[in-house]
Amino acid sequence: MKNKKTQSSTNSRRSFIKKGAVASSIFIVPRHVLGGVGYLAPSDRLNIAAIGAGGKGASDIANASVNGRENVVALCDVDFEGSAKRSVERFPKAKLYADFREMLDKEKGIDAVTISTPDHVHGPAAAYAMNRGVHVYVQKPMTHNIREARMLTQMARDKKIVTQMGNQGGSNPLLGMVQKWIDNGSIGAVSKVQIWTNRPVWPQGGAMPEPNASMKPDSLNWDLWLGPAPEKPYTPNLHPFNWRGWWDYGTGALGDVGCHLIDIPFRTLGLKYPTDAECSVGAVYSQMWNADYHPEGCPASSFITLHFDATEKSKSPIEMTWSDGGIRPAHPEIIPANNDIGGPDSQNGVLIIGEKGIISTNINDSSPLTPKLYLNDGTTDFGPETEPNDEPEYGHQRKWVDACKAGFASKEHKELTSSFDYAGPMTETVLMGNLAIRSYLLRKENEKGAMDFYARKKLLWDGENMRITNLEEANQYVGRTYRKGWEM
């Protein structure tokens, strides 16, 4: 009987946390009754696990623990001899796993997980957790491809899962200034948005490194690192960071900083799915190839154009351009020549261009940055020089934890800045750029035996049905092929 009662109590607690039951007082006794000021009732602690405990995962799980307020019960990583050591040292009582599937199947008391793996594992890991009723915090990009983003968005709704994507800049209070300028009509009707970055800052644009199984670290579980990607021998210089530039694992500069920068206009202008996508890429020439064709990886630089229909916040159609590889737009006339555009040294940024003026900003990641308003009549308005919030990453993880406790239908969940209802469509927009890049590099043999790049055109996008309507071959990049055992 004792075991039965204990199991019943555990189920009741998890049901409360997951569903946000209204009868919370049944389970959580006021702290002043139990132990005075500062007493934390065990039932008031969320049981959290990390999938990916090193690198960005170390700070994600640390921030989600809210300085020990929550209970970190398990850590999953493919190599605990790397940067994941920090998490092991921080949470010595947490159980360690290499396979997130094993962890989620064995640890029945997990309420929520942070997912901070390479991009290609985001979707499978999040789906596995959500299918078990576990709330999820997923690093950006939310998924590796458009199809996964649409699936997870719907799954979160159906299963009532509390979600958050790790584009913490979305919780930056300074975004409120940009939103105010848009909502007040300060720059009038917006017709154009220009976004740029100095990324990639990792190897990208050349041939894939050669596999060399003899170089694999003993501590690394390579098979689990590959996850849904095609099986291949250990390849040096991919783990732990340089995977971003290869399509099997990463999503390039767009999936990295694009989720911060594109977020700004997508959010403040209330954008929906783009109507089309077009791109060009920087050529990489060699004596052997004399061509810009590297099917395994992202190009060294790219230029993307997306178009959007008018929305409630944006009364006219909008053209959005994206450039990476250090290529930036021309300095607008109304911004003084000696002023940076976007962020410091103009290396990354966003220009929102309206009929009355321009908003110049770079509220991305965790950098202290200032949004700036320049009007055609010479009026300016600058944000504060220092951040208005000193909580780690603007409380992005902590707010998700609070929403997990409050429940799916709660005010706390609705106020999250990147729940999947928002992050899903935004991620799809980001990944449209990659769909255009990969299609741009499609080629086939012509009647003369030469290889033609036949797909270099504007791709027309049916967002509701997730299809390119004027180039069927491009639709192969809406999703991906999964290795057996990793299917979604």
C-alpha positions in Angstrom: 0.0 0.0 0.0 2.8 2.4 0.8 4.3 2.1 -2.7 0.9 2.6 -4.3 0.3 5.7 -2.3 3.7 7.1 -3.2 3.1 6.5 -6.9 -0.3 8.2 -6.7 1.2 11.2 -5.1 3.9 11.5 -7.8 1.3 11.3 -10.5 -0.9 13.9 -8.9 2.1 16.3 -8.6 3.1 15.8 -12.2 -0.5 16.2 -13.4 -0.7 19.5 -11.4 2.5 20.9 -12.8 1.8 19.9 -16.4 -1.9 20.9 -16.6 -1.9 23.9 -14.3 -4.8 22.5 -12.2 -6.8 25.1 -10.5 -6.8 23.3 -7.2 -3.1 24.0 -6.6 -3.6 24.6 -2.9 -4.2 20.9 -2.5 -0.7 20.1 -3.5 1.4 23.2 -2.5 1.2 24.1 1.2 2.1 27.7 1.9 5.8 28.1 2.8 5.1 30.1 5.9 3.0 27.2 7.3 5.8 24.6 6.7 9.0 26.4 7.4 8.9 30.1 7.6 10.3 32.6 5.2 12.5 31.1 2.4 11.1 27.5 2.9 10.7 25.8 -0.5 8.1 23.0 -0.5 9.3 20.0 -2.5 6.0 20.0 -4.4 6.8 23.5 -5.6 10.0 22.5 -7.4 10.1 21.5 -11.1 12.0 18.4 -12.0 14.1 19.5 -15.0 16.6 17.6 -17.2 19.0 18.7 -19.9 19.4 17.2 -23.3 22.8 18.7 -24.2 24.6 19.7 -21.1 27.7 21.4 -22.5 28.3 24.6 -24.4 25.0 26.6 -24.5 23.3 23.7 -22.8 25.3 24.4 -19.6 23.9 28.0 -19.3 20.4 26.9 -20.4 20.1 24.3 -17.6 21.8 26.6 -15.1 19.4 29.4 -15.9 16.4 27.1 -15.8 17.4 25.9 -12.4 16.9 29.5 -11.2 19.8 29.5 -8.8 18.8 26.1 -7.3 15.2 27.0 -6.9 14.3 24.1 -9.2 15.4 20.5 -9.1 17.8 19.3 -11.9 17.3 15.5 -11.8 19.1 14.3 -15.0 21.7 15.4 -17.6 22.1 13.9 -21.0 25.2 14.5 -23.2 27.2 12.5 -25.8 30.5 13.5 -24.1 30.7 14.3 -20.4 34.5 14.9 -20.7 33.9 18.1 -22.7 32.2 21.3 -21.6 29.3 19.3 -20.1 31.6 18.8 -17.1 30.4 22.2 -15.9 26.9 20.9 -15.6 28.0 17.7 -13.8 29.9 19.8 -11.3 27.0 22.2 -10.8 24.4 19.4 -10.4 26.2 16.5 -8.8 23.0 14.7 -7.8 21.7 14.6 -11.4 21.7 11.2 -13.1 23.8 11.0 -16.3 22.7 9.6 -19.6 24.1 9.6 -23.1 20.8 8.8 -24.9 17.9 11.2 -24.3 15.5 8.4 -25.2 16.7 6.2 -22.4 16.7 9.1 -20.0 13.1 10.1 -20.8 11.9 6.5 -20.7 13.6 5.7 -17.3 13.2 9.0 -15.4 9.4 9.1 -15.1 9.5 12.1 -12.8 10.9 14.6 -15.3 8.5 17.6 -15.8 10.5 19.6 -18.3 13.7 19.5 -20.4 16.1 22.0 -22.0 17.3 20.9 -25.4 20.6 22.4 -26.4 22.0 20.0 -29.0 23.2 20.5 -32.6 20.3 21.6 -34.8 19.6 18.3 -36.4 18.6 16.7 -33.0 16.2 19.5 -31.9 13.1 18.1 -33.6 13.5 14.5 -32.7 14.4 15.3 -29.0 11.5 17.7 -28.6 9.0 15.3 -30.2 10.2 12.5 -27.9 9.8 14.6 -24.8 6.4 16.1 -25.8 5.0 12.6 -26.6 5.7 11.8 -22.9 4.0 14.9 -21.6 7.3 16.8 -20.8 7.5 20.5 -21.3 10.3 21.7 -23.6 12.8 24.6 -24.0 14.6 24.2 -27.3 17.6 26.2 -28.5 17.3 28.1 -31.7 16.6 27.3 -34.4 13.5 25.4 -33.1 14.1 22.7 -35.7 16.4 21.7 -38.5 13.7 22.0 -41.2 10.3 23.5 -41.9 8.3 20.3 -41.7 9.6 19.7 -38.1 8.7 23.2 -37.0 5.1 22.8 -38.3 4.9 19.3 -36.6 6.1 20.5 -33.2 3.9 23.6 -33.2 0.8 21.5 -33.7 2.1 18.9 -31.2 2.5 21.5 -28.5 -1.1 22.6 -29.0 -2.5 19.1 -29.1 -0.7 17.9 -26.1 -0.8 21.1 -24.1 2.9 21.4 -23.7 4.5 24.6 -22.4 7.2 25.6 -24.9 9.9 28.2 -25.4 12.6 28.6 -28.1 16.0 29.8 -27.0 16.1 33.1 -28.9 16.5 35.0 -25.6 16.7 38.4 -27.4 12.9 38.1 -27.8 12.7 38.7 -24.0 14.9 41.8 -24.2 12.8 44.7 -22.8 14.3 47.0 -25.3 12.2 45.3 -28.0 9.4 47.3 -26.5 10.9 50.5 -27.8 10.9 49.1 -31.4 7.4 47.8 -31.0 6.2 51.3 -29.7 7.8 53.0 -32.7 6.1 50.6 -35.1 2.7 50.7 -33.3 2.8 54.5 -33.1 3.4 54.8 -36.8 6.6 56.7 -36.1 8.3 55.6 -39.3 5.0 55.3 -41.3 4.2 52.4 -43.6 7.2 50.0 -43.7 8.2 48.7 -47.1 11.6 47.2 -46.6 13.7 45.4 -43.9 17.4 44.8 -44.3 19.2 42.3 -42.1 22.9 41.3 -42.1 25.5 39.4 -40.1 29.2 38.8 -40.0 28.5 35.1 -39.6 29.7 32.5 -40.3 32.5 32.5 -37.7 33.0 28.8 -38.1 34.4 26.8 -41.1 31.9 27.0 -44.0 31.9 27.2 -47.7 34.3 24.4 -48.6 34.4 20.6 -48.8 33.4 18.4 -45.8 36.3 17.2 -43.7 37.3 13.7 -44.3 36.2 11.0 -41.9 38.9 9.5 -39.6 37.6 7.0 -37.1 41.0 6.7 -35.4 40.7 10.3 -34.2 37.5 9.8 -32.3 37.8 10.7 -28.6 37.0 7.8 -26.3 34.5 9.8 -24.3 32.4 10.7 -27.4 29.4 8.6 -28.4 29.6 9.4 -32.1 26.5 7.3 -33.0 24.3 9.3 -30.7 25.9 12.5 -31.9 24.8 11.6 -35.4 21.3 11.0 -34.3 18.9 11.3 -37.3 21.8 12.2 -39.7 23.1 9.6 -42.1 25.5 7.0 -40.7 29.1 7.8 -41.4 32.5 7.2 -39.6 33.7 9.8 -37.1 34.6 13.1 -38.8 37.0 15.4 -37.0 36.3 19.1 -36.5 32.5 18.8 -36.3 31.9 18.2 -32.6 31.5 20.2 -30.5 31.0 23.4 -32.6 31.9 23.3 -36.2 28.9 21.3 -37.4 26.9 24.5 -38.1 28.0 24.8 -41.7 26.9 21.3 -42.9 23.3 20.6 -43.9 23.2 17.2 -42.2 23.7 18.8 -38.8 23.3 22.6 -38.9 21.4 25.4 -40.5 24.3 27.9 -41.2 24.2 31.5 -40.3 20.4 31.8 -40.7 19.7 29.1 -38.1 22.2 30.7 -35.8 22.0 34.5 -35.5 19.1 34.7 -38.0 16.8 33.5 -35.3 17.8 36.6 -33.3 17.8 39.2 -36.0 14.8 38.1 -38.1 12.9 37.8 -34.9 12.9 41.6 -34.5 10.9 42.6 -37.6 8.9 39.3 -37.7 7.7 40.1 -34.2 7.2 43.8 -34.3 5.6 43.9 -37.7 3.4 40.9 -37.0 4.6 39.0 -40.1 3.2 35.7 -41.3 4.6 33.1 -43.8 6.6 34.7 -46.7 5.1 34.4 -50.2 8.4 33.7 -52.0 12.1 33.3 -51.5 15.0 34.1 -53.8 18.8 33.9 -53.2 22.3 34.1 -54.6 25.5 32.8 -53.0 29.1 33.7 -53.0 31.1 31.6 -55.5 33.9 29.4 -54.2 36.3 28.7 -57.0 39.0 26.0 -57.3 41.1 24.6 -60.1 39.1 21.3 -59.9 35.6 22.7 -59.6 35.6 26.2 -60.9 32.0 26.3 -59.6 30.1 27.3 -56.5 28.6 23.8 -55.9 29.1 22.3 -52.4 26.0 20.2 -51.8 27.0 19.1 -48.3 27.4 22.5 -46.8 26.3 26.1 -46.5 28.0 28.6 -48.8 30.5 31.1 -47.4 28.1 33.9 -48.0 24.6 34.3 -49.3 22.0 37.0 -50.1 18.3 36.2 -49.5 15.1 38.1 -50.5 11.7 37.3 -48.9 8.4 39.0 -49.5 5.5 39.3 -47.1 1.9 40.3 -47.5 0.6 43.2 -45.5 -0.5 42.5 -41.9 -2.4 44.4 -39.2 0.8 46.0 -38.0 2.2 46.4 -41.5 -0.3 47.9 -43.9 1.8 47.4 -47.0 3.7 44.5 -48.5 7.3 44.1 -47.2 10.5 43.1 -48.8 13.1 41.5 -46.4 16.7 41.0 -47.4 19.2 38.9 -45.5 23.0 38.9 -46.2 25.7 36.9 -44.4 29.4 36.4 -44.7 30.1 40.0 -43.7 28.2 41.7 -46.5 26.1 44.5 -45.2 23.7 47.1 -46.9 24.6 50.6 -47.8 24.6 53.3 -45.1 21.2 55.1 -45.2 21.4 58.8 -46.0 19.4 59.9 -42.9 21.8 58.1 -40.5 25.0 60.2 -39.9 28.0 58.7 -41.7 30.0 58.2 -38.5 27.2 56.3 -36.7 27.1 52.5 -36.7 24.1 50.9 -38.3 22.7 47.9 -36.4 25.1 46.9 -33.7 28.7 47.9 -32.8 31.0 48.2 -35.8 27.9 47.6 -38.0 28.8 43.9 -38.1 25.2 42.6 -37.4 22.0 44.5 -37.6 18.5 45.2 -38.7 17.1 48.3 -40.6 13.4 48.7 -40.6 12.7 51.2 -43.3 9.5 53.2 -43.5 8.1 56.2 -45.4 9.0 58.6 -42.5 12.2 57.1 -41.3 14.3 54.2 -40.2 14.7 52.0 -37.1 18.3 50.8 -36.7 18.8 48.0 -34.1 20.5 44.7 -33.2 18.6 43.4 -30.2 19.9 39.9 -30.5 21.5 37.4 -28.1 22.6 39.0 -24.8 24.6 42.0 -25.9 24.0 45.4 -24.4 22.6 47.3 -27.5 20.6 50.4 -28.3 17.7 50.6 -30.7 17.8 53.9 -32.6 15.1 55.9 -34.5 16.0 58.2 -37.3 13.2 60.3 -38.9 13.4 62.1 -42.3 12.8 65.4 -40.6 16.0 65.0 -38.5 14.3 63.9 -35.3 16.0 61.0 -33.4 15.2 58.8 -30.4 17.7 56.4 -28.9 17.2 53.7 -26.4 19.2 53.5 -23.1 22.9 52.8 -23.2 22.6 50.0 -20.7 20.3 47.0 -20.5 17.2 47.5 -18.4 17.2 43.9 -17.1 20.2 42.3 -15.4 18.6 38.9 -15.0 20.5 36.2 -17.0 19.3 36.3 -20.6 16.4 38.5 -19.6 14.8 35.7 -17.6 14.0 33.8 -20.8 14.5 30.4 -19.2 13.1 31.4 -15.8 9.9 32.7 -17.4 9.5 29.3 -19.2 9.9 27.5 -15.9 7.3 29.7 -14.2 4.9 29.0 -17.1 5.5 25.2 -16.8 4.3 25.5 -13.2 1.4 27.6 -14.0 0.2 25.4 -16.9 -0.5 25.5 -20.6 -3.6 27.7 -20.4 -2.0 30.2 -17.9 -1.2 33.8 -18.4 2.5 33.0 -17.8 2.5 30.7 -20.8 0.6 33.1 -23.1 3.1 35.9 -22.2 6.2 33.8 -23.2 7.9 35.6 -26.0 8.9 32.5 -28.0 6.4 29.7 -27.3 6.0 27.4 -30.3 2.9 29.2 -31.5 5.2 32.2 -32.3 8.6 30.4 -32.7 7.2 27.8 -35.2 6.2 30.2 -37.9 9.2 32.4 -37.3 11.5 29.4 -37.6 9.8 28.4 -40.8 10.6 31.9 -42.2 14.2 31.7 -41.2 14.6 28.2 -42.7 13.0 29.4 -46.0 16.3 31.1 -46.7 18.1 27.8 -46.4 15.5 26.1 -48.7 16.3 28.8 -51.3 20.1 28.3 -50.9 19.9 24.5 -51.3 17.6 24.9 -54.3 20.0 27.4 -55.8 22.7 24.8 -55.8 20.6 22.1 -57.6 22.0 21.1 -60.9 21.5 18.5 -63.6 23.0 17.5 -66.9 21.8 19.3 -70.0 21.6 17.9 -73.6 25.2 18.8 -74.2 26.4 16.9 -71.2 27.2 20.0 -69.1 25.9 20.5 -65.6 23.3 23.3 -65.4 22.1 25.1 -62.3 18.5 24.9 -63.3 16.7 26.2 -60.1 18.0 29.7 -59.9 14.6 31.5 -59.8 12.2 33.1 -57.4 10.6 30.3 -55.4 6.8 30.8 -54.9 5.8 29.5 -51.4 2.4 28.2 -50.3 2.9 28.7 -46.6 -0.3 27.0 -45.4 0.5 23.8 -47.3 4.3 24.0 -47.0 5.1 23.7 -50.7 7.1 25.5 -53.4 4.6 25.7 -56.2 6.9 26.4 -59.2 9.8 24.0 -58.6 8.9 20.6 -57.3 12.5 19.6 -56.7 12.8 22.3 -54.1 10.3 20.6 -51.9 12.8 17.9 -50.9 14.3 20.5 -48.5 11.0 21.2 -46.7 11.8 18.1 -44.6 14.6 15.6 -44.4 15.3 11.8 -44.5 15.9 10.3 -41.1 18.2 7.5 -40.1 16.4 4.4 -39.0 15.3 4.6 -35.4 15.3 8.4 -35.4 12.2 9.1 -37.4 9.7 11.8 -36.4 
